[in-house]
Amino acid sequence: DLCPPLLYPTYAQSKARTAVGLGISSREFSSKYISTNSSAKIEQMRNMSELGDLAHFPGGVVVKNEEGEIIAGIGVSGASGDQDEEL
């Protein structure tokens, strides 16, 4: 994804923070706002990302226990967003 390797840990942490903090994958976070085709909603997502250090691109997933409770968020960076999420 042409991201400089120096930023891989930072992006991975943001992706994990998004997943555990919002309870949805970073891909879902992005899709929730982009799918509206509303410039106001897209700007809201960007502001949330900046102020909350959240990631609005794939690679952050939620980990739940058998009861469905969120126990962790995992963020991966270094490849394409789809590949990050697959790992």
PDB file as gemmi writes it, atoms N, CA and C in Angstrom:
CRYST1    1.000    1.000    1.000  90.00  90.00  90.00 P 1                      
ATOM      1  N   ASP A   1       0.812  -1.201   0.000  1.00  0.00           N  
ATOM      2  CA  ASP A   1       0.000   0.000   0.000  1.00  0.00           C  
ATOM      3  C   ASP A   1       0.854   1.263   0.000  1.00  0.00           C  
ATOM      4  N   LEU A   2       2.117   1.128  -0.258  1.00  0.00           N  
ATOM      5  CA  LEU A   2       3.064   2.234  -0.370  1.00  0.00           C  
ATOM      6  C   LEU A   2       3.247   3.030   0.921  1.00  0.00           C  
ATOM      7  N   CYS A   3       2.870   2.462   2.023  1.00  0.00           N  
ATOM      8  CA  CYS A   3       3.079   3.087   3.330  1.00  0.00           C  
ATOM      9  C   CYS A   3       4.538   2.879   3.738  1.00  0.00           C  
ATOM     10  N   PRO A   4       5.208   3.917   4.207  1.00  0.00           N  
ATOM     11  CA  PRO A   4       6.597   3.749   4.639  1.00  0.00           C  
ATOM     12  C   PRO A   4       6.684   2.772   5.823  1.00  0.00           C  
ATOM     13  N   PRO A   5       7.626   1.842   5.797  1.00  0.00           N  
ATOM     14  CA  PRO A   5       7.749   0.848   6.863  1.00  0.00           C  
ATOM     15  C   PRO A   5       7.821   1.452   8.269  1.00  0.00           C  
ATOM     16  N   LEU A   6       8.360   2.640   8.383  1.00  0.00           N  
ATOM     17  CA  LEU A   6       8.450   3.294   9.681  1.00  0.00           C  
ATOM     18  C   LEU A   6       7.063   3.484  10.311  1.00  0.00           C  
ATOM     19  N   LEU A   7       6.039   3.595   9.477  1.00  0.00           N  
ATOM     20  CA  LEU A   7       4.684   3.848   9.973  1.00  0.00           C  
ATOM     21  C   LEU A   7       3.865   2.583  10.221  1.00  0.00           C  
ATOM     22  N   TYR A   8       4.368   1.414   9.857  1.00  0.00           N  
ATOM     23  CA  TYR A   8       3.610   0.172  10.048  1.00  0.00           C  
ATOM     24  C   TYR A   8       3.107   0.016  11.484  1.00  0.00           C  
ATOM     25  N   PRO A   9       3.954   0.161  12.505  1.00  0.00           N  
ATOM     26  CA  PRO A   9       3.462  -0.009  13.883  1.00  0.00           C  
ATOM     27  C   PRO A   9       2.389   1.018  14.257  1.00  0.00           C  
ATOM     28  N   THR A  10       2.562   2.245  13.820  1.00  0.00           N  
ATOM     29  CA  THR A  10       1.587   3.295  14.132  1.00  0.00           C  
ATOM     30  C   THR A  10       0.238   2.979  13.514  1.00  0.00           C  
ATOM     31  N   TYR A  11       0.232   2.586  12.242  1.00  0.00           N  
ATOM     32  CA  TYR A  11      -1.026   2.252  11.576  1.00  0.00           C  
ATOM     33  C   TYR A  11      -1.654   0.996  12.183  1.00  0.00           C  
ATOM     34  N   ALA A  12      -0.850   0.016  12.510  1.00  0.00           N  
ATOM     35  CA  ALA A  12      -1.382  -1.207  13.126  1.00  0.00           C  
ATOM     36  C   ALA A  12      -2.052  -0.888  14.459  1.00  0.00           C  
ATOM     37  N   GLN A  13      -1.445  -0.031  15.250  1.00  0.00           N  
ATOM     38  CA  GLN A  13      -2.036   0.346  16.535  1.00  0.00           C  
ATOM     39  C   GLN A  13      -3.345   1.111  16.318  1.00  0.00           C  
ATOM     40  N   SER A  14      -3.385   1.999  15.356  1.00  0.00           N  
ATOM     41  CA  SER A  14      -4.616   2.747  15.063  1.00  0.00           C  
ATOM     42  C   SER A  14      -5.729   1.817  14.602  1.00  0.00           C  
ATOM     43  N   LYS A  15      -5.375   0.832  13.813  1.00  0.00           N  
ATOM     44  CA  LYS A  15      -6.367  -0.138  13.337  1.00  0.00           C  
ATOM     45  C   LYS A  15      -6.921  -0.952  14.503  1.00  0.00           C  
ATOM     46  N   ALA A  16      -6.052  -1.397  15.387  1.00  0.00           N  
ATOM     47  CA  ALA A  16      -6.500  -2.156  16.563  1.00  0.00           C  
ATOM     48  C   ALA A  16      -7.353  -1.276  17.480  1.00  0.00           C  
ATOM     49  N   ARG A  17      -6.942  -0.043  17.681  1.00  0.00           N  
ATOM     50  CA  ARG A  17      -7.691   0.903  18.522  1.00  0.00           C  
ATOM     51  C   ARG A  17      -9.100   1.122  17.958  1.00  0.00           C  
ATOM     52  N   THR A  18      -9.207   1.223  16.657  1.00  0.00           N  
ATOM     53  CA  THR A  18     -10.497   1.397  16.013  1.00  0.00           C  
ATOM     54  C   THR A  18     -11.393   0.193  16.287  1.00  0.00           C  
ATOM     55  N   ALA A  19     -10.853  -0.997  16.091  1.00  0.00           N  
ATOM     56  CA  ALA A  19     -11.641  -2.219  16.263  1.00  0.00           C  
ATOM     57  C   ALA A  19     -12.131  -2.386  17.701  1.00  0.00           C  
ATOM     58  N   VAL A  20     -11.248  -2.248  18.647  1.00  0.00           N  
ATOM     59  CA  VAL A  20     -11.652  -2.464  20.039  1.00  0.00           C  
ATOM     60  C   VAL A  20     -12.477  -1.289  20.561  1.00  0.00           C  
ATOM     61  N   GLY A  21     -12.157  -0.093  20.138  1.00  0.00           N  
ATOM     62  CA  GLY A  21     -12.863   1.088  20.629  1.00  0.00           C  
ATOM     63  C   GLY A  21     -14.270   1.240  20.083  1.00  0.00           C  
ATOM     64  N   LEU A  22     -14.471   0.877  18.821  1.00  0.00           N  
ATOM     65  CA  LEU A  22     -15.783   1.017  18.199  1.00  0.00           C  
ATOM     66  C   LEU A  22     -16.550  -0.297  18.140  1.00  0.00           C  
ATOM     67  N   GLY A  23     -15.850  -1.397  18.374  1.00  0.00           N  
ATOM     68  CA  GLY A  23     -16.502  -2.704  18.346  1.00  0.00           C  
ATOM     69  C   GLY A  23     -16.794  -3.214  16.950  1.00  0.00           C  
ATOM     70  N   ILE A  24     -16.149  -2.617  15.953  1.00  0.00           N  
ATOM     71  CA  ILE A  24     -16.300  -3.045  14.564  1.00  0.00           C  
ATOM     72  C   ILE A  24     -14.929  -2.988  13.889  1.00  0.00           C  
ATOM     73  N   SER A  25     -14.795  -3.672  12.778  1.00  0.00           N  
ATOM     74  CA  SER A  25     -13.521  -3.631  12.068  1.00  0.00           C  
ATOM     75  C   SER A  25     -13.263  -2.240  11.513  1.00  0.00           C  
ATOM     76  N   SER A  26     -12.019  -1.958  11.238  1.00  0.00           N  
ATOM     77  CA  SER A  26     -11.695  -0.655  10.651  1.00  0.00           C  
ATOM     78  C   SER A  26     -12.311  -0.526   9.261  1.00  0.00           C  
ATOM     79  N   ARG A  27     -12.482  -1.643   8.562  1.00  0.00           N  
ATOM     80  CA  ARG A  27     -13.165  -1.624   7.254  1.00  0.00           C  
ATOM     81  C   ARG A  27     -14.634  -1.223   7.438  1.00  0.00           C  
ATOM     82  N   GLU A  28     -15.290  -1.796   8.441  1.00  0.00           N  
ATOM     83  CA  GLU A  28     -16.691  -1.461   8.706  1.00  0.00           C  
ATOM     84  C   GLU A  28     -16.842   0.012   9.091  1.00  0.00           C  
ATOM     85  N   PHE A  29     -15.894   0.510   9.874  1.00  0.00           N  
ATOM     86  CA  PHE A  29     -15.910   1.917  10.260  1.00  0.00           C  
ATOM     87  C   PHE A  29     -15.918   2.792   9.015  1.00  0.00           C  
ATOM     88  N   SER A  30     -15.030   2.501   8.095  1.00  0.00           N  
ATOM     89  CA  SER A  30     -14.951   3.275   6.858  1.00  0.00           C  
ATOM     90  C   SER A  30     -16.227   3.125   6.034  1.00  0.00           C  
ATOM     91  N   SER A  31     -16.667   1.911   5.842  1.00  0.00           N  
ATOM     92  CA  SER A  31     -17.849   1.646   5.016  1.00  0.00           C  
ATOM     93  C   SER A  31     -19.094   2.325   5.560  1.00  0.00           C  
ATOM     94  N   LYS A  32     -19.206   2.373   6.874  1.00  0.00           N  
ATOM     95  CA  LYS A  32     -20.372   2.985   7.527  1.00  0.00           C  
ATOM     96  C   LYS A  32     -20.546   4.440   7.094  1.00  0.00           C  
ATOM     97  N   TYR A  33     -19.456   5.150   6.921  1.00  0.00           N  
ATOM     98  CA  TYR A  33     -19.524   6.564   6.574  1.00  0.00           C  
ATOM     99  C   TYR A  33     -19.442   6.807   5.067  1.00  0.00           C  
ATOM    100  N   ILE A  34     -18.612   6.055   4.374  1.00  0.00           N  
ATOM    101  CA  ILE A  34     -18.443   6.264   2.936  1.00  0.00           C  
ATOM    102  C   ILE A  34     -19.687   5.838   2.166  1.00  0.00           C  
ATOM    103  N   SER A  35     -20.364   4.790   2.639  1.00  0.00           N  
ATOM    104  CA  SER A  35     -21.532   4.283   1.919  1.00  0.00           C  
ATOM    105  C   SER A  35     -22.677   5.292   1.858  1.00  0.00           C  
ATOM    106  N   THR A  36     -22.665   6.296   2.706  1.00  0.00           N  
ATOM    107  CA  THR A  36     -23.727   7.303   2.696  1.00  0.00           C  
ATOM    108  C   THR A  36     -23.589   8.280   1.532  1.00  0.00           C  
ATOM    109  N   ASN A  37     -22.395   8.343   0.942  1.00  0.00           N  
ATOM    110  CA  ASN A  37     -22.098   9.318  -0.120  1.00  0.00           C  
ATOM    111  C   ASN A  37     -22.347  10.751   0.340  1.00  0.00           C  
ATOM    112  N   SER A  38     -22.280  10.961   1.637  1.00  0.00           N  
ATOM    113  CA  SER A  38     -22.492  12.290   2.207  1.00  0.00           C  
ATOM    114  C   SER A  38     -21.147  12.904   2.550  1.00  0.00           C  
ATOM    115  N   SER A  39     -20.852  14.051   1.973  1.00  0.00           N  
ATOM    116  CA  SER A  39     -19.571  14.694   2.261  1.00  0.00           C  
ATOM    117  C   SER A  39     -19.467  15.038   3.744  1.00  0.00           C  
ATOM    118  N   ALA A  40     -20.575  15.355   4.386  1.00  0.00           N  
ATOM    119  CA  ALA A  40     -20.555  15.666   5.819  1.00  0.00           C  
ATOM    120  C   ALA A  40     -20.184  14.436   6.633  1.00  0.00           C  
ATOM    121  N   LYS A  41     -20.738  13.270   6.277  1.00  0.00           N  
ATOM    122  CA  LYS A  41     -20.422  12.029   6.999  1.00  0.00           C  
ATOM    123  C   LYS A  41     -18.965  11.617   6.768  1.00  0.00           C  
ATOM    124  N   ILE A  42     -18.483  11.788   5.557  1.00  0.00           N  
ATOM    125  CA  ILE A  42     -17.089  11.447   5.258  1.00  0.00           C  
ATOM    126  C   ILE A  42     -16.158  12.364   6.034  1.00  0.00           C  
ATOM    127  N   GLU A  43     -16.498  13.630   6.114  1.00  0.00           N  
ATOM    128  CA  GLU A  43     -15.687  14.567   6.900  1.00  0.00           C  
ATOM    129  C   GLU A  43     -15.749  14.209   8.378  1.00  0.00           C  
ATOM    130  N   GLN A  44     -16.907  13.784   8.855  1.00  0.00           N  
ATOM    131  CA  GLN A  44     -17.036  13.346  10.252  1.00  0.00           C  
ATOM    132  C   GLN A  44     -16.108  12.155  10.522  1.00  0.00           C  
ATOM    133  N   MET A  45     -16.074  11.191   9.607  1.00  0.00           N  
ATOM    134  CA  MET A  45     -15.200  10.033   9.756  1.00  0.00           C  
ATOM    135  C   MET A  45     -13.737  10.469   9.806  1.00  0.00           C  
ATOM    136  N   ARG A  46     -13.363  11.373   8.937  1.00  0.00           N  
ATOM    137  CA  ARG A  46     -11.982  11.855   8.911  1.00  0.00           C  
ATOM    138  C   ARG A  46     -11.624  12.563  10.222  1.00  0.00           C  
ATOM    139  N   ASN A  47     -12.545  13.367  10.733  1.00  0.00           N  
ATOM    140  CA  ASN A  47     -12.290  14.048  12.001  1.00  0.00           C  
ATOM    141  C   ASN A  47     -12.189  13.065  13.156  1.00  0.00           C  
ATOM    142  N   MET A  48     -13.063  12.075  13.172  1.00  0.00           N  
ATOM    143  CA  MET A  48     -12.995  11.048  14.214  1.00  0.00           C  
ATOM    144  C   MET A  48     -11.650  10.313  14.145  1.00  0.00           C  
ATOM    145  N   SER A  49     -11.223  10.041  12.929  1.00  0.00           N  
ATOM    146  CA  SER A  49      -9.953   9.343  12.743  1.00  0.00           C  
ATOM    147  C   SER A  49      -8.793  10.165  13.275  1.00  0.00           C  
ATOM    148  N   GLU A  50      -8.806  11.436  12.937  1.00  0.00           N  
ATOM    149  CA  GLU A  50      -7.706  12.308  13.354  1.00  0.00           C  
ATOM    150  C   GLU A  50      -7.710  12.547  14.860  1.00  0.00           C  
ATOM    151  N   LEU A  51      -8.854  12.911  15.402  1.00  0.00           N  
ATOM    152  CA  LEU A  51      -8.924  13.251  16.821  1.00  0.00           C  
ATOM    153  C   LEU A  51      -8.826  12.030  17.730  1.00  0.00           C  
ATOM    154  N   GLY A  52      -9.361  10.899  17.263  1.00  0.00           N  
ATOM    155  CA  GLY A  52      -9.363   9.688  18.080  1.00  0.00           C  
ATOM    156  C   GLY A  52      -8.251   8.722  17.743  1.00  0.00           C  
ATOM    157  N   ASP A  53      -7.384   9.114  16.807  1.00  0.00           N  
ATOM    158  CA  ASP A  53      -6.319   8.237  16.334  1.00  0.00           C  
ATOM    159  C   ASP A  53      -6.880   6.892  15.867  1.00  0.00           C  
ATOM    160  N   LEU A  54      -7.940   6.987  15.065  1.00  0.00           N  
ATOM    161  CA  LEU A  54      -8.598   5.810  14.519  1.00  0.00           C  
ATOM    162  C   LEU A  54      -8.193   5.631  13.064  1.00  0.00           C  
ATOM    163  N   ALA A  55      -8.377   4.428  12.554  1.00  0.00           N  
ATOM    164  CA  ALA A  55      -8.011   4.118  11.168  1.00  0.00           C  
ATOM    165  C   ALA A  55      -9.273   3.866  10.352  1.00  0.00           C  
ATOM    166  N   HIS A  56      -9.390   4.520   9.217  1.00  0.00           N  
ATOM    167  CA  HIS A  56     -10.543   4.301   8.343  1.00  0.00           C  
ATOM    168  C   HIS A  56     -10.130   3.554   7.073  1.00  0.00           C  
ATOM    169  N   PHE A  57      -9.342   2.502   7.279  1.00  0.00           N  
ATOM    170  CA  PHE A  57      -8.920   1.637   6.186  1.00  0.00           C  
ATOM    171  C   PHE A  57      -8.763   0.224   6.738  1.00  0.00           C  
ATOM    172  N   PRO A  58      -8.870  -0.812   5.906  1.00  0.00           N  
ATOM    173  CA  PRO A  58      -8.866  -2.198   6.374  1.00  0.00           C  
ATOM    174  C   PRO A  58      -7.579  -2.595   7.097  1.00  0.00           C  
ATOM    175  N   GLY A  59      -7.734  -3.561   7.990  1.00  0.00           N  
ATOM    176  CA  GLY A  59      -6.583  -4.118   8.697  1.00  0.00           C  
ATOM    177  C   GLY A  59      -6.782  -4.235  10.193  1.00  0.00           C  
ATOM    178  N   GLY A  60      -7.873  -3.679  10.724  1.00  0.00           N  
ATOM    179  CA  GLY A  60      -8.170  -3.782  12.151  1.00  0.00           C  
ATOM    180  C   GLY A  60      -9.398  -4.647  12.354  1.00  0.00           C  
ATOM    181  N   VAL A  61      -9.276  -5.682  13.184  1.00  0.00           N  
ATOM    182  CA  VAL A  61     -10.397  -6.592  13.423  1.00  0.00           C  
ATOM    183  C   VAL A  61     -10.653  -6.754  14.919  1.00  0.00           C  
ATOM    184  N   VAL A  62     -11.886  -7.098  15.234  1.00  0.00           N  
ATOM    185  CA  VAL A  62     -12.321  -7.307  16.609  1.00  0.00           C  
ATOM    186  C   VAL A  62     -12.136  -8.780  16.969  1.00  0.00           C  
ATOM    187  N   VAL A  63     -11.684  -9.038  18.188  1.00  0.00           N  
ATOM    188  CA  VAL A  63     -11.590 -10.403  18.709  1.00  0.00           C  
ATOM    189  C   VAL A  63     -12.605 -10.521  19.843  1.00  0.00           C  
ATOM    190  N   LYS A  64     -13.481 -11.533  19.745  1.00  0.00           N  
ATOM    191  CA  LYS A  64     -14.507 -11.751  20.764  1.00  0.00           C  
ATOM    192  C   LYS A  64     -14.346 -13.133  21.391  1.00  0.00           C  
ATOM    193  N   ASN A  65     -14.774 -13.242  22.638  1.00  0.00           N  
ATOM    194  CA  ASN A  65     -14.737 -14.545  23.299  1.00  0.00           C  
ATOM    195  C   ASN A  65     -16.005 -15.327  22.933  1.00  0.00           C  
ATOM    196  N   GLU A  66     -16.167 -16.495  23.515  1.00  0.00           N  
ATOM    197  CA  GLU A  66     -17.301 -17.357  23.182  1.00  0.00           C  
ATOM    198  C   GLU A  66     -18.639 -16.724  23.541  1.00  0.00           C  
ATOM    199  N   GLU A  67     -18.639 -15.803  24.500  1.00  0.00           N  
ATOM    200  CA  GLU A  67     -19.869 -15.117  24.897  1.00  0.00           C  
ATOM    201  C   GLU A  67     -20.170 -13.904  24.013  1.00  0.00           C  
ATOM    202  N   GLY A  68     -19.296 -13.626  23.066  1.00  0.00           N  
ATOM    203  CA  GLY A  68     -19.492 -12.507  22.164  1.00  0.00           C  
ATOM    204  C   GLY A  68     -18.979 -11.176  22.693  1.00  0.00           C  
ATOM    205  N   GLU A  69     -18.246 -11.220  23.797  1.00  0.00           N  
ATOM    206  CA  GLU A  69     -17.684 -10.002  24.377  1.00  0.00           C  
ATOM    207  C   GLU A  69     -16.367  -9.664  23.695  1.00  0.00           C  
ATOM    208  N   ILE A  70     -16.138  -8.381  23.470  1.00  0.00           N  
ATOM    209  CA  ILE A  70     -14.885  -7.934  22.863  1.00  0.00           C  
ATOM    210  C   ILE A  70     -13.761  -8.115  23.877  1.00  0.00           C  
ATOM    211  N   ILE A  71     -12.735  -8.836  23.474  1.00  0.00           N  
ATOM    212  CA  ILE A  71     -11.591  -9.043  24.367  1.00  0.00           C  
ATOM    213  C   ILE A  71     -10.311  -8.415  23.822  1.00  0.00           C  
ATOM    214  N   ALA A  72     -10.331  -8.044  22.531  1.00  0.00           N  
ATOM    215  CA  ALA A  72      -9.126  -7.450  21.941  1.00  0.00           C  
ATOM    216  C   ALA A  72      -9.441  -6.889  20.572  1.00  0.00           C  
ATOM    217  N   GLY A  73      -8.520  -6.100  20.098  1.00  0.00           N  
ATOM    218  CA  GLY A  73      -8.526  -5.638  18.723  1.00  0.00           C  
ATOM    219  C   GLY A  73      -7.152  -5.932  18.153  1.00  0.00           C  
ATOM    220  N   ILE A  74      -7.108  -6.400  16.940  1.00  0.00           N  
ATOM    221  CA  ILE A  74      -5.824  -6.698  16.288  1.00  0.00           C  
ATOM    222  C   ILE A  74      -5.703  -5.812  15.064  1.00  0.00           C  
ATOM    223  N   GLY A  75      -4.558  -5.177  14.930  1.00  0.00           N  
ATOM    224  CA  GLY A  75      -4.278  -4.353  13.765  1.00  0.00           C  
ATOM    225  C   GLY A  75      -3.033  -4.847  13.060  1.00  0.00           C  
ATOM    226  N   VAL A  76      -3.106  -4.936  11.751  1.00  0.00           N  
ATOM    227  CA  VAL A  76      -1.979  -5.384  10.938  1.00  0.00           C  
ATOM    228  C   VAL A  76      -1.730  -4.343   9.866  1.00  0.00           C  
ATOM    229  N   SER A  77      -0.473  -4.053   9.588  1.00  0.00           N  
ATOM    230  CA  SER A  77      -0.114  -3.096   8.553  1.00  0.00           C  
ATOM    231  C   SER A  77       1.146  -3.570   7.853  1.00  0.00           C  
ATOM    232  N   GLY A  78       1.282  -3.167   6.612  1.00  0.00           N  
ATOM    233  CA  GLY A  78       2.495  -3.499   5.873  1.00  0.00           C  
ATOM    234  C   GLY A  78       2.228  -4.033   4.482  1.00  0.00           C  
ATOM    235  N   ALA A  79       1.008  -4.466   4.248  1.00  0.00           N  
ATOM    236  CA  ALA A  79       0.631  -4.958   2.920  1.00  0.00           C  
ATOM    237  C   ALA A  79      -0.574  -4.140   2.475  1.00  0.00           C  
ATOM    238  N   SER A  80      -1.319  -4.650   1.505  1.00  0.00           N  
ATOM    239  CA  SER A  80      -2.548  -3.958   1.124  1.00  0.00           C  
ATOM    240  C   SER A  80      -3.549  -4.114   2.267  1.00  0.00           C  
ATOM    241  N   GLY A  81      -4.553  -3.254   2.310  1.00  0.00           N  
ATOM    242  CA  GLY A  81      -5.561  -3.334   3.361  1.00  0.00           C  
ATOM    243  C   GLY A  81      -6.229  -4.700   3.400  1.00  0.00           C  
ATOM    244  N   ASP A  82      -6.567  -5.251   2.227  1.00  0.00           N  
ATOM    245  CA  ASP A  82      -7.192  -6.568   2.187  1.00  0.00           C  
ATOM    246  C   ASP A  82      -6.272  -7.637   2.745  1.00  0.00           C  
ATOM    247  N   GLN A  83      -4.987  -7.568   2.408  1.00  0.00           N  
ATOM    248  CA  GLN A  83      -4.030  -8.541   2.924  1.00  0.00           C  
ATOM    249  C   GLN A  83      -3.814  -8.357   4.422  1.00  0.00           C  
ATOM    250  N   ASP A  84      -3.752  -7.113   4.877  1.00  0.00           N  
ATOM    251  CA  ASP A  84      -3.613  -6.858   6.309  1.00  0.00           C  
ATOM    252  C   ASP A  84      -4.772  -7.500   7.070  1.00  0.00           C  
ATOM    253  N   GLU A  85      -5.974  -7.308   6.577  1.00  0.00           N  
ATOM    254  CA  GLU A  85      -7.155  -7.822   7.250  1.00  0.00           C  
ATOM    255  C   GLU A  85      -7.192  -9.354   7.221  1.00  0.00           C  
ATOM    256  N   GLU A  86      -6.728  -9.939   6.152  1.00  0.00           N  
ATOM    257  CA  GLU A  86      -6.725 -11.390   6.019  1.00  0.00           C  
ATOM    258  C   GLU A  86      -5.790 -12.041   7.032  1.00  0.00           C  
ATOM    259  N   LEU A  87      -4.664 -11.365   7.293  1.00  0.00           N  
ATOM    260  CA  LEU A  87      -3.698 -11.931   8.228  1.00  0.00           C  
ATOM    261  C   LEU A  87      -4.298 -11.981   9.616  1.00  0.00           C  
TER     262      LEU A  87                                                      
END                                                                             
